[in-house]
Amino acid sequence: MQIKEFLGSVVLDKNAYEVGKVSNMDFDVASGKIETVTLTLQNNIFSKDELEINFDDIETIGAYVILNKEIPKEEETEESSETVEIEIDDED
């Protein structure tokens, strides 16, 4: 697998729940091994958080990146469950 195929891969936790996508990785310059992988977590349509995991937390890399641990989902707060109003100007 090439790096460009790895970046953007969908990440599942050990319970097969979609966590996010691979957005970046850090290498050990001396050994050339991947040390950490940064995941972009998709909380909702308007917010994205990042999570850095150790490469050792990855169980399998293939069609999906599958982790060997569970990533707990954040509880929805009142702020994140509020309706967002977007005003669109309709110019004719």
Secondary structure, 3 states (H helix, E strand, C coil): CCHHHHCCCEEECCCCCEEEEEEEEEECCCCCCEEEEEEEEEEECCEEEEEEEEHHHEEEECCCEEECCCCCCCCCCCCCCCCCCCCCCCCC
